[in-house]
Amino acid sequence: ESFFSSVLYACYGRCLNVCMSGSATSCEECLLIHPSCAWCAQEDFGQARTLNSRCDFSQNLQKRGCDAPFIENPRSGSSLLRSKPLSSKGSGVTQYDVIQIYPQKISLSLRPGDQTSFEVQVRPVEDYPVDLYYLMDLSLSMKDDLDTIRNLGTKLAEEMRKLTSNFRLGFGSFVDKNISPFSYTAPKYQDNPCNGYKLFPNCVPTFGFRHLLSLTDKVDRFNEEVQKQMVSRNRDAPEGGFDAILQAAVCKEKIGWRKEAYHLLVFATDDVPHLALDGKLGGLVHPHDGQCHLNDKNEYSAANMMDYPSLALLGEKLAENNIFLIFAVTKRHYVLYKNLTALIPGTTVEILDQDSKNIIQLIVNAYNVSCSYYHLVLWADPFMLLFPVKCVVCVSYAHYERTVFRECGKHTSGFTIRPVGFKDRLEVSVDYRCDCSCTYYTKTNSSRCNSAGTYSCGICRCEPGYLGARCECEEGEVDHQHLSACREAEGKQVCSGRGECSCNQCLCYESEFGKIYGTFCECDDFSCARHKGILCSGHGECHCGECKCHAGYIGDNCNCSTETASCVSDDGKICSGRGSCVCGRCQCTEPGAFGDTCEKCPTCPDACGTKRECIECRLFNTGRLADNQTCQRMCKDEIITVETLQTDDSNTVQCVYKTENDCVMKFTYSEHANGQSVLTALKEPECAVAPNAMTVLLAVVGSILLMGIVLLALWKLVITIHDRREFARFQSARSRARYEMASNPVYKQSIPSHPMETVFHMHSIKSCNGGVH
């Protein structure tokens, strides 16, 4: 249903019906056009004047009068063929009947080009047998690691028996190819590549891969084999470990992998691996063949003859033999091997200590990971697809979709899905639904076709020499009288120049643009008015040159919407009260207003009042829009808070309002070129600060003292001026007194009888002169 709707919508947008434009003349051809196409096999369906009208979407066919039982529209599906229940325990007498995948076999019925889905359940059982093969790098840098694992077998067996009662352990080692430039090949290094190396002067000759112990439950033998081993030496840093991994995977009989067991391969190294094409440095141009090459000594005999294996080959062989690979590597190479796990199915990586002290815990952790996160591999020869699956609980579910090829009979008939590391698999057989059920009722020389054709799925296929929807005409019967029946009026073209006249009727040509129809092929569904290149604006259907608009649209090209919902602004008004809604879009009439709903208007008188409410709710959660949902819905402008507001920009509107606390809030309102409104506001309103009592007291006291000092200074100034005037008046009076004494004729100076009396008298006169007369 949803897929049909999307296709139909695309058809409106491009003016093409994928089913009707496919030139299908039979039911089988119709089904191949698209998985959504259907065919009407009803005999009296539609108009006989169109050749491809029976192929359409099933919904369209029913609308045009085709009854549902006559619609051929096969759907894809799946059915269970084998579905044994999942097992819960692995070891014991039921070991060989363990079921870890459900279902085991299904059948898919797929229509060409269609897809279907099915569910897969995978559950690792408890106490399932485990085979663990320990593959160790024995290059010189791993000497301390070799010393650490000499008693690994016993300790590892003790830990693994906590997880399974049926555990077997094997051992192998590797170094690198014994050719230059990978190893030392001079004669003096053949028997002892450590010759002349002071830190460790003795080691065994270089080897590619050596299988030392087949899988066994006798863990003491593992300890014995490890204790016999000595390290070797190669020349370059990378190791030949991938050669060893492939041999351990494909040499199943010699390694001893059990079919009814969980296969773990531990790869321990402290360096990077050689990859495919590296062998060309040593002259090895033959790619690896993916086969087992262990000789009688259980040594890799083709190490110096073939290149290193590729990641693709390695992943294929590991998955083919149900082996879960564990990279146990040092920390500095963890990222490299982590990236390799994405390319090789069924692998994980763990960090190995420099001396391998944590190897047991590392293996246990990796085993637990492998039981909760694994890969499902889809095999459809010659392809292999990989699906990672994480098991959250005890059962993991996987969902698959597979699309088939369009042409019937040219694709595989099945495939398998298998969890990496498990023997269990899901077999999927595929049955492609390429035929229509109505073909079972095909009848040759049918009376419905005037015994001159084959009737099948509602149409006649005429024998050579016969024409017409029911094979009612023979070739050569066309004359002027018959042609006139195919003209709309005298002088006009036969079938409007868009069809052929056959048996007194027009058979319209097919067009890649759409459908041509009508008694005289005068109509089509693609010659109507367009808007922006879209027929009838995508809001109507084209009928004989005229757009038939859908509900809610009007106009010659159906581009005018009668709905006003798109014109309603956030405040609930049509076009924010600044314009009118025309064809579903606002036409702003207020000078300076713009926006989809005329909501933007920096120069409008109410601009500050409208934006004030957004400032209040967004910054201070106050005001009429304080409700969170209302504020978020109506206030979508960008708000920038600043310490100091810049008011010198001529393109911004300055807004000021008084808050409830008698404070003043200031902000500016502007519109960017991209149409976004930007409000720049102060972080906090500007409020008057209440005076401090002590400050007021000190100010009053200071003012009083200052006034006192000023008055005192004025008084002093007045007194000084008065005294100076009085002194000047005195000086003037004294001067007049001296003049009068000098000019007085009756005045005579006294003569003292004794000198001291004279002196005293003179002093007395001076004293008297200092007084006031």
VOGU-3710 file (C-alpha; in Angstrom, 3 decimals, decimal comma):
1> esffssvlya> 0,000/0,000/0,000  2,669/2,507/1,017  4,925/1,431/-1,857  2,078/1,913/-4,338  1,395/5,385/-2,954  5,013/6,436/-3,334  5,154/5,160/-6,919  1,863/6,855/-7,753  3,101/10,136/-6,270  6,251/9,870/-8,366
11> cygrclnvcm> 4,042/9,301/-11,392  2,163/12,532/-10,725  5,457/14,392/-10,358  6,909/13,099/-13,647  3,650/12,603/-15,524  4,519/8,947/-16,264  2,723/5,811/-15,125  5,415/3,168/-14,890  2,934/0,373/-15,679  1,039/1,969/-18,560
21> sgsatsceec> 4,186/3,354/-20,184  5,823/-0,051/-20,363  4,242/-1,220/-23,657  3,020/-4,474/-22,119  0,826/-6,489/-24,500  0,442/-9,562/-22,268  0,075/-10,402/-18,599  3,633/-11,788/-18,339  5,119/-8,639/-19,849  3,106/-6,505/-17,446
31> llihpscawc> 4,426/-8,330/-14,380  8,002/-7,813/-15,533  7,654/-4,015/-15,754  7,473/-3,398/-12,017  6,479/-5,348/-8,872  3,556/-2,954/-8,378  2,025/-3,523/-11,818  -1,075/-5,685/-12,227  -3,013/-7,069/-15,189  -6,788/-7,187/-15,673
41> aqedfgqart> -7,904/-10,463/-17,273  -11,585/-9,503/-17,353  -12,948/-9,995/-20,888  -15,120/-6,887/-21,144  -12,742/-4,566/-19,271  -11,949/-1,082/-20,552  -11,907/0,247/-24,045  -10,776/-1,906/-26,910  -9,148/1,115/-28,539  -6,080/1,062/-26,289
51> lnsrcdfsqn> -3,572/-1,753/-26,397  -1,936/-1,417/-22,989  -4,786/-0,241/-20,777  -5,006/-3,592/-18,974  -1,603/-3,078/-17,270  -1,813/-0,628/-14,401  -1,659/-0,368/-10,624  -4,207/-2,697/-9,069  -5,959/0,226/-7,371  -6,340/1,978/-10,708
61> lqkrgcdapf> -7,677/-1,162/-12,373  -10,405/-1,505/-9,735  -11,371/2,140/-10,141  -11,678/1,605/-13,874  -14,085/-1,288/-13,405  -11,961/-4,433/-13,220  -13,324/-6,887/-10,666  -10,813/-8,040/-8,033  -10,963/-11,795/-8,977  -9,720/-10,927/-12,492
71> ienprsgssl> -6,685/-8,894/-11,361  -3,371/-10,724/-11,759  -0,992/-9,350/-9,121  1,070/-12,183/-7,584  2,875/-11,292/-4,369  6,103/-12,624/-2,896  6,077/-14,741/0,221  7,788/-17,498/2,191  6,872/-20,872/3,690  8,581/-23,232/6,170
81> lrskplsskg> 9,810/-26,569/4,849  11,819/-27,773/7,877  11,524/-26,185/11,300  12,893/-28,326/14,124  12,952/-26,534/17,498  16,176/-25,050/18,868  18,231/-27,196/21,258  19,258/-26,100/24,740  22,240/-28,411/25,532  25,130/-29,446/23,317
91> sgvtqydviq> 27,149/-32,321/24,834  26,037/-35,814/25,646  24,141/-38,432/23,672  22,224/-35,768/21,756  25,414/-34,069/20,571  24,866/-34,951/16,897  21,242/-33,796/16,879  21,888/-30,288/18,180  19,825/-27,568/16,437  21,161/-24,005/16,733
101> iypqkislsl> 19,330/-22,287/13,869  15,614/-21,984/13,181  14,130/-22,683/10,691  16,379/-25,081/8,827  14,750/-24,862/5,384  12,319/-22,412/3,815  10,899/-21,733/0,386  10,557/-18,255/-1,119  8,107/-17,345/-3,848  9,497/-14,224/-5,457
111> rpgdqtsfev> 8,054/-12,067/-8,180  10,716/-10,645/-10,532  12,095/-7,417/-9,116  10,222/-7,846/-5,831  11,568/-8,466/-2,347  10,420/-10,435/0,646  11,530/-10,891/4,239  11,955/-13,799/6,587  13,182/-14,319/10,133  16,127/-16,386/11,329
121> qvrpvedypv> 16,706/-17,406/14,948  20,170/-18,447/16,150  20,881/-19,738/19,656  24,259/-21,186/20,744  23,502/-24,121/23,024  25,025/-24,628/26,445  27,887/-27,103/26,949  28,584/-27,384/23,229  31,883/-29,128/22,306  34,791/-26,737/21,679
131> dlyylmdlsl> 37,903/-27,305/19,534  40,628/-24,696/20,148  43,734/-24,533/17,978  46,516/-22,294/19,327  48,559/-20,809/16,484  51,654/-19,012/17,798  54,218/-16,694/16,259  57,661/-18,202/17,036  59,750/-15,358/15,669  62,545/-14,136/17,935
141> smkddldtir> 60,491/-11,284/19,439  58,058/-13,846/20,935  60,653/-15,672/23,055  59,288/-14,364/26,380  55,762/-15,312/25,297  56,888/-18,883/24,596  58,281/-19,162/28,101  54,967/-17,954/29,528  52,720/-20,491/27,753  54,765/-23,612/28,512
151> nlgtklaeem> 52,083/-24,670/31,034  49,197/-23,027/29,186  47,414/-26,276/28,336  46,564/-27,264/31,887  45,399/-23,826/32,979  43,423/-23,191/29,805  41,669/-26,551/30,043  40,623/-25,785/33,621  39,043/-22,490/32,570  37,375/-23,842/29,433
161> rkltsnfrlg> 35,832/-26,771/31,299  33,868/-24,198/33,244  32,192/-23,397/29,921  32,049/-26,833/28,299  32,637/-30,412/29,386  33,933/-31,414/25,942  37,110/-29,453/25,186  40,039/-30,281/22,894  43,257/-28,349/22,323  45,777/-28,235/19,457
171> fgsfvdknis> 48,982/-26,347/18,704  50,829/-24,953/15,695  53,502/-22,335/15,015  54,702/-20,071/12,223  57,466/-17,615/11,321  57,654/-16,584/7,648  58,633/-17,717/4,154  62,272/-18,861/4,074  63,223/-16,739/1,059  64,714/-13,290/0,622
181> pfsytapkyq> 63,814/-10,581/1,512  61,583/-12,112/4,199  64,289/-14,229/5,878  68,069/-14,566/6,099  69,109/-16,825/3,214  72,903/-16,679/3,317  74,516/-20,120/3,856  75,682/-19,268/7,377  72,060/-18,620/8,403  70,513/-21,786/6,981
191> dnpcngyklf> 70,835/-23,856/10,138  70,938/-20,975/12,598  69,426/-17,646/11,463  70,471/-16,164/14,833  74,146/-16,696/13,973  76,067/-13,598/15,086  73,126/-12,182/17,019  74,618/-11,441/20,452  71,361/-11,223/22,431  70,236/-14,710/21,370
201> pncvptfgfr> 72,860/-16,556/19,327  71,008/-19,883/18,800  67,611/-20,560/17,172  65,975/-23,041/14,797  65,821/-22,565/10,980  63,099/-20,309/9,583  59,841/-22,075/8,574  56,464/-20,983/7,198  53,951/-23,059/9,206  54,401/-26,158/11,317
211> hllsltdkvd> 51,478/-28,224/12,658  52,704/-29,594/15,983  49,715/-31,112/17,808  46,354/-32,228/16,469  43,286/-31,407/18,530  43,205/-33,619/21,629  41,643/-33,712/25,062  45,024/-34,704/26,575  46,213/-31,261/27,606  49,518/-32,631/28,960
221> rfneevqkqm> 50,596/-33,305/25,400  50,034/-29,630/24,625  52,418/-28,679/27,441  54,977/-31,186/26,181  54,908/-29,848/22,622  55,189/-26,237/23,775  58,176/-27,035/25,965  59,992/-28,582/22,983  59,706/-25,460/20,874  62,421/-22,908/20,170
231> vsrnrdapeg> 62,074/-19,549/18,485  63,368/-18,712/15,028  64,272/-15,489/13,241  63,079/-13,707/10,104  64,408/-10,610/8,425  61,558/-8,096/8,067  59,008/-7,016/10,666  55,795/-8,563/9,190  55,165/-12,249/9,778  53,740/-15,007/7,564
241> gfdailqaav> 50,843/-15,728/9,898  48,101/-15,619/7,257  49,709/-18,587/5,486  49,408/-20,469/8,775  45,791/-19,420/9,388  44,683/-20,688/5,981  46,438/-24,035/6,398  44,944/-24,475/9,870  41,493/-23,810/8,381  41,580/-26,030/5,265
251> ckekigwrke> 43,640/-28,983/6,556  40,662/-30,278/8,532  41,722/-33,936/8,783  45,251/-33,228/9,989  44,199/-30,516/12,431  41,350/-32,694/13,685  38,403/-30,296/13,528  35,218/-32,065/14,603  32,036/-31,457/12,654  29,944/-31,334/15,833
261> ayhllvfatd> 32,024/-28,739/17,692  32,597/-25,034/17,997  35,856/-24,138/16,201  38,171/-21,527/17,778  41,478/-20,510/16,184  43,696/-18,350/18,414  46,293/-16,356/16,445  48,971/-14,945/18,804  51,526/-12,470/17,412  53,291/-9,212/18,226
271> dvphlaldgk> 53,613/-7,807/14,709  51,749/-7,086/11,477  51,011/-9,800/8,862  52,130/-10,141/5,266  49,234/-9,785/2,811  48,573/-10,848/-0,765  50,999/-9,367/-3,345  53,765/-9,076/-0,742  55,101/-12,348/-2,139  56,038/-10,599/-5,381
281> lgglvhphdg> 58,952/-9,052/-3,498  60,384/-12,560/-3,300  59,415/-13,544/-6,843  56,196/-15,390/-5,896  53,715/-14,484/-8,626  51,242/-17,367/-8,225  48,256/-16,453/-6,026  47,343/-18,784/-3,214  45,071/-21,643/-4,326  43,304/-22,020/-0,974
291> qchlndkney> 44,226/-25,713/-0,685  45,936/-27,738/2,047  49,690/-28,160/1,536  50,936/-29,975/4,658  53,593/-32,612/3,924  54,419/-35,757/5,880  56,258/-33,658/8,457  53,154/-31,523/8,944  54,997/-28,516/7,510  53,632/-26,055/4,944
301> saanmmdyps> 55,318/-27,252/1,755  54,135/-24,479/-0,602  55,417/-21,545/1,464  58,114/-20,711/-1,104  55,922/-21,356/-4,156  52,760/-19,239/-3,680  51,956/-15,737/-2,581  50,377/-14,926/0,759  46,561/-15,394/0,851  44,261/-12,414/0,365
311> lallgeklae> 41,793/-11,250/3,011  38,891/-12,356/0,808  40,295/-15,882/0,427  41,061/-16,074/4,127  37,537/-14,990/5,076  35,970/-17,423/2,622  37,900/-20,443/3,935  37,291/-19,564/7,582  33,554/-19,231/6,972  33,463/-22,358/4,803
321> nniflifavt> 35,019/-24,421/7,600  33,061/-22,775/10,458  36,104/-21,339/12,215  35,949/-18,389/14,586  39,289/-16,537/14,487  40,662/-14,729/17,565  43,445/-12,199/16,968  45,553/-12,037/20,163  47,872/-9,110/19,407  49,894/-6,533/21,296
331> krhyvlyknl> 48,395/-3,126/22,013  50,365/-1,202/19,378  48,860/-3,340/16,587  45,327/-3,507/17,977  43,873/-0,902/15,582  45,257/-2,666/12,498  43,775/-6,037/13,436  40,544/-4,376/14,550  40,175/-3,038/11,009  40,833/-6,524/9,623
341> talipgttve> 37,909/-7,948/11,609  35,561/-5,838/9,478  36,903/-7,590/6,355  37,127/-11,169/7,616  33,829/-12,713/8,808  33,737/-14,357/12,216  36,779/-12,671/13,756  37,457/-10,722/16,919  40,564/-9,062/18,372  41,910/-8,971/21,929
351> ildqdsknii> 44,954/-7,159/23,402  47,808/-9,498/24,353  50,307/-8,554/27,079  53,939/-8,310/26,029  54,712/-11,661/27,696  51,277/-13,296/27,037  50,414/-13,448/30,739  46,777/-12,665/30,034  46,318/-15,250/27,283  43,890/-17,447/29,246
361> qlivnaynvs> 41,575/-14,599/30,208  41,862/-13,295/26,670  40,654/-16,594/25,186  37,767/-16,857/27,655  36,660/-13,298/26,881  36,841/-13,918/23,147  34,816/-17,116/23,521  32,104/-15,235/25,400  32,083/-12,559/22,701  31,768/-15,180/19,982
371> csyyhlvlwa> 28,695/-16,579/21,723  26,951/-13,204/21,828  28,166/-11,521/18,630  28,596/-13,526/15,472  28,196/-13,299/11,711  25,690/-14,919/9,413  27,049/-15,694/5,959  24,773/-15,905/2,928  26,047/-18,287/0,254  24,564/-17,911/-3,229
381> dpfmllfpvk> 27,244/-19,324/-5,512  29,370/-17,549/-6,612  28,509/-14,801/-4,129  28,943/-14,586/-0,360  27,231/-11,883/1,720  27,975/-11,145/5,379  25,519/-10,051/8,094  26,800/-9,128/11,596  24,315/-10,038/14,343  24,435/-9,199/18,055
391> cvvcvsyahy> 22,683/-11,573/20,436  21,051/-9,482/23,185  19,342/-12,394/24,926  19,544/-16,128/24,457  18,006/-16,038/20,985  19,112/-13,715/18,197  16,810/-12,658/15,380  17,936/-11,625/11,929  15,862/-9,996/9,189  16,788/-10,473/5,537
401> ertvfrecgk> 15,658/-8,992/2,274  16,708/-10,310/-1,112  15,877/-8,726/-4,468  15,904/-10,989/-7,511  16,822/-10,307/-11,128  14,230/-8,928/-13,517  14,440/-11,660/-16,153  12,916/-15,005/-15,278  15,029/-18,148/-15,554  18,402/-16,360/-15,339
411> htsgftirpv> 19,228/-16,512/-11,651  20,033/-18,973/-8,900  17,376/-21,230/-7,465  18,489/-20,987/-3,868  21,062/-20,013/-1,269  22,116/-20,880/2,277  22,625/-18,853/5,451  25,040/-20,089/8,101  26,413/-18,593/11,337  30,201/-18,454/11,227
421> gfkdrlevsv> 31,594/-21,064/13,599  28,440/-23,236/13,503  27,688/-26,325/11,445  24,015/-25,399/11,277  22,628/-23,689/8,215  19,393/-22,436/6,722  18,616/-23,647/3,224  16,512/-21,278/1,139  14,919/-22,450/-2,095  13,575/-19,823/-4,478
431> dyrcdcscty> 10,559/-20,182/-6,752  10,148/-17,273/-9,142  6,572/-16,287/-9,960  6,881/-15,302/-13,584  3,574/-16,683/-14,893  -0,001/-15,462/-14,571  -2,655/-17,854/-13,323  -5,014/-16,750/-16,090  -2,725/-18,398/-18,685  -3,970/-21,775/-17,430
441> ytktnssrcn> -7,253/-20,998/-19,192  -5,678/-20,102/-22,544  -7,729/-21,368/-25,483  -6,604/-21,536/-29,106  -9,025/-20,826/-31,989  -11,406/-19,423/-29,425  -14,874/-18,310/-30,484  -14,185/-15,109/-28,528  -11,549/-14,381/-31,140  -13,781/-15,386/-34,093
451> sagtyscgic> -11,891/-18,679/-34,278  -8,949/-16,745/-35,688  -6,847/-16,268/-32,594  -5,857/-17,441/-29,116  -7,761/-16,075/-26,130  -5,582/-15,570/-23,022  -5,967/-13,348/-19,972  -8,751/-11,228/-21,486  -7,226/-10,472/-24,891  -7,034/-12,134/-28,292
461> rcepgylgar> -3,775/-12,902/-30,040  -4,788/-13,057/-33,683  -3,446/-15,493/-36,237  -1,358/-13,993/-39,065  -3,591/-12,127/-41,518  -6,240/-11,140/-38,961  -6,691/-7,852/-37,126  -8,939/-6,286/-34,497  -9,552/-6,658/-30,795  -11,460/-9,885/-31,536
471> ceceegevdh> -9,634/-10,802/-34,749  -12,752/-9,777/-36,646  -11,006/-8,209/-39,660  -8,673/-9,493/-42,325  -5,760/-7,570/-43,740  -6,613/-5,683/-46,968  -10,234/-4,926/-46,059  -9,511/-1,275/-45,293  -11,167/1,139/-47,788  -12,257/4,791/-47,906
481> qhlsacreae> -15,527/4,006/-46,129  -13,711/2,355/-43,279  -11,238/5,255/-43,051  -14,022/7,829/-42,763  -15,194/6,123/-39,609  -11,790/6,904/-38,115  -11,962/10,649/-38,815  -13,396/13,066/-36,234  -14,638/15,332/-39,079  -14,250/15,611/-42,815
491> gkqvcsgrge> -10,828/16,926/-43,701  -9,224/15,921/-40,425  -6,445/13,375/-40,080  -7,195/9,717/-39,648  -7,197/8,944/-35,925  -5,986/12,514/-35,341  -2,609/11,496/-36,736  -1,921/9,570/-33,538  -3,164/6,098/-34,413  -4,051/3,600/-37,126
501> cscnqclcye> -7,468/2,763/-38,481  -8,234/-0,939/-38,191  -11,641/-2,500/-38,631  -13,451/0,858/-38,535  -11,790/1,862/-35,307  -8,702/3,713/-34,224  -5,888/1,877/-32,514  -3,936/4,637/-30,776  -0,183/4,782/-30,794  1,735/4,268/-27,594
511> sefgkiygtf> 3,649/7,232/-26,182  6,484/7,413/-23,701  4,837/10,506/-22,234  1,585/8,847/-21,290  -1,625/7,463/-22,675  -3,315/8,400/-25,982  -6,991/7,524/-26,081  -10,425/8,520/-27,418  -12,625/7,394/-30,289  -10,355/9,227/-32,742
521> cecddfscar> -7,217/9,240/-30,521  -7,970/12,894/-29,895  -7,230/12,766/-26,165  -4,218/12,107/-24,035  -3,163/12,446/-20,413  -0,031/14,545/-20,891  -0,983/17,640/-22,942  -2,308/19,761/-20,071  -1,009/22,971/-18,521  2,072/22,640/-16,353
531> hkgilcsghg> 3,476/24,567/-13,430  7,252/24,561/-12,973  7,428/21,670/-15,400  4,989/19,507/-13,439  1,782/18,429/-15,143  -1,250/20,002/-13,444  1,183/21,088/-10,702  1,023/17,555/-9,333  -2,372/18,443/-7,842  -4,627/17,188/-10,602
541> echcgeckch> -5,028/14,708/-13,443  -4,874/15,436/-17,117  -7,998/14,410/-19,055  -8,118/15,172/-22,768  -6,098/18,385/-22,509  -7,751/19,718/-19,365  -6,560/19,529/-15,764  -9,063/17,981/-13,388  -7,891/19,390/-10,081  -7,906/17,449/-6,856
551> agyigdncnc> -10,007/18,706/-3,964  -8,546/21,862/-2,491  -6,946/23,146/-5,715  -8,189/25,369/-8,525  -6,783/27,035/-11,640  -5,908/26,027/-15,177  -2,869/24,120/-13,953  -4,183/23,335/-10,436  -1,447/25,387/-8,833  -3,793/27,471/-6,661
561> stetascvsd> -4,625/25,965/-3,278  -7,863/26,892/-1,549  -6,462/25,924/1,833  -5,469/28,695/4,242  -3,667/26,537/6,792  -0,315/27,395/5,258  -1,093/31,103/5,688  -1,776/30,898/9,430  1,087/32,407/11,422  2,260/31,237/14,816
571> dgkicsgrgs> -0,016/33,713/16,544  -3,053/32,167/14,838  -3,714/35,042/12,457  -3,982/34,840/8,687  -0,685/36,207/7,326  0,029/37,743/10,767  -2,668/40,333/10,050  -0,361/42,003/7,505  -1,585/40,479/4,248  -4,050/38,159/2,499
581> cvcgrcqcte> -3,920/34,463/1,604  -3,936/33,839/-2,153  -3,548/30,293/-3,537  -2,252/29,040/-0,214  0,455/31,701/0,040  0,539/35,028/1,835  0,691/38,235/-0,129  1,915/40,860/2,332  0,210/44,260/2,105  1,808/45,948/5,118
591> pgafgdtcek> 4,832/48,009/3,966  8,035/46,329/5,079  6,403/42,974/5,920  7,756/39,721/4,441  8,116/36,029/5,232  5,964/32,961/4,520  3,224/34,323/6,786  4,281/38,025/6,720  5,639/37,455/10,194  8,795/39,481/9,552
601> cptcpdacgt> 8,411/43,255/9,650  11,158/45,278/11,346  9,587/48,606/10,335  6,043/47,829/11,431  4,737/49,775/14,466  4,073/46,576/16,389  7,471/44,979/15,637  8,902/45,698/19,098  5,751/44,573/20,870  5,671/41,257/18,994
611> kreciecrlf> 9,331/40,480/19,637  9,130/41,636/23,264  7,020/38,591/24,165  9,684/36,299/22,734  12,426/38,072/24,697  10,409/37,650/27,895  9,642/33,948/27,488  12,952/32,840/25,966  15,308/34,726/28,281  13,356/35,141/31,512
621> ntgrladnqt> 10,461/32,633/31,225  7,938/35,379/31,880  5,152/37,063/29,972  2,159/35,794/28,049  4,095/33,066/26,213  5,871/31,658/29,290  4,492/28,170/28,568  7,376/26,160/27,079  5,465/24,652/24,171  3,887/27,950/23,178
631> cqrmckdeii> 7,193/29,797/23,440  9,076/27,212/21,356  6,354/27,170/18,721  5,924/30,923/18,297  9,432/32,208/19,017  11,881/30,662/16,572  14,067/33,723/16,039  17,740/33,665/16,958  18,372/35,572/20,200  21,861/36,853/21,016
641> tvetlqtdds> 22,601/38,214/24,487  25,289/40,846/25,027  26,654/42,917/27,896  26,457/46,192/25,992  23,959/46,884/23,238  25,231/48,529/20,051  22,716/51,085/18,798  24,615/52,640/15,894  23,436/50,160/13,208  20,917/51,827/10,904
651> ntvqcvykte> 19,554/48,438/9,749  18,278/47,471/13,181  15,179/48,543/15,069  15,836/49,788/18,619  13,296/48,484/21,139  12,868/49,456/24,823  10,239/48,352/27,293  9,662/48,513/31,041  9,561/45,245/33,002  7,323/44,332/35,918
661> ndcvmkftys> 10,109/45,378/38,312  10,290/48,887/36,838  13,510/47,984/35,072  14,324/48,910/31,486  14,986/46,139/28,935  16,631/47,027/25,650  17,004/44,922/22,484  17,451/45,354/18,754  15,578/43,603/15,949  17,040/42,954/12,497
671> ehangqsvlt> 16,581/40,682/9,497  19,496/38,897/7,814  19,775/38,513/4,065  18,813/34,833/4,392  15,479/35,850/5,905  16,306/34,898/9,481  15,201/37,257/12,252  17,872/38,110/14,812  17,192/39,650/18,219  20,123/41,113/20,146
681> alkepecava> 19,264/41,768/23,795  20,962/42,705/27,019  21,665/39,808/29,345  19,868/41,567/32,182  17,461/44,559/32,318  18,861/47,890/33,468  17,482/48,634/36,956  17,946/51,669/39,297  20,127/50,797/42,319  18,702/51,713/45,826
691> pnamtvllav> 20,976/54,157/47,845  23,098/52,857/50,700  22,142/54,242/54,175  25,725/54,749/55,318  26,517/56,487/52,049  23,552/58,833/52,535  24,570/59,564/56,155  28,144/60,309/55,213  26,960/62,469/52,341  24,670/64,511/54,658
701> vgsillmgiv> 27,340/64,934/57,338  29,889/65,822/54,720  27,529/68,336/53,179  26,880/69,986/56,550  30,595/70,170/57,325  31,313/71,549/53,909  28,604/74,172/54,286  29,997/75,128/57,736  33,488/75,477/56,360  32,217/77,549/53,458
711> llalwklvit> 30,193/79,829/55,803  33,129/80,140/58,156  35,369/81,044/55,279  32,851/83,640/54,068  32,560/85,095/57,591  36,348/85,239/57,863  36,517/86,909/54,477  33,930/89,544/55,487  35,676/90,250/58,826  39,042/90,511/57,090
721> ihdrrefarf> 37,685/92,947/54,556  35,996/95,010/57,341  39,140/95,065/59,485  41,249/96,161/56,576  38,869/98,977/55,841  38,852/100,086/59,496  42,641/99,910/59,663  42,925/101,988/56,563  40,549/104,551/58,087  42,654/104,590/61,263
731> qsarsrarye> 45,839/105,091/59,316  44,253/107,994/57,552  43,077/109,585/60,844  46,534/109,250/62,410  48,173/110,934/59,526  45,850/113,886/59,922  46,603/114,006/63,649  50,387/114,412/63,033  49,767/117,181/60,610  47,625/119,063/63,035
741> masnpvykqs> 50,268/118,802/65,824  53,011/120,087/63,565  50,991/123,120/62,548  49,494/123,991/66,018  50,965/127,379/67,211  50,041/126,876/70,842  51,842/123,552/71,092  55,261/123,445/72,743  57,308/120,423/73,452  58,135/119,742/77,094
751> ipshpmetvf> 61,743/119,504/78,247  62,483/116,763/80,733  64,728/117,508/83,756  66,381/114,181/83,630  67,433/112,119/80,603  65,474/109,040/81,668  62,372/111,065/81,988  62,812/112,166/78,422  63,158/108,625/77,202  60,188/107,500/79,191
761> hmhsikscng> 58,153/110,411/77,898  58,996/109,510/74,336  57,991/105,955/74,940  54,789/107,173/76,466  54,062/109,186/73,417  54,677/106,107/71,224  52,422/104,144/73,442  49,758/106,776/73,261  50,157/106,909/69,520  49,294/103,259/69,318
771> gvh> 45,956/103,844/71,016  42,724/105,243/69,665  41,873/108,906/70,345
//
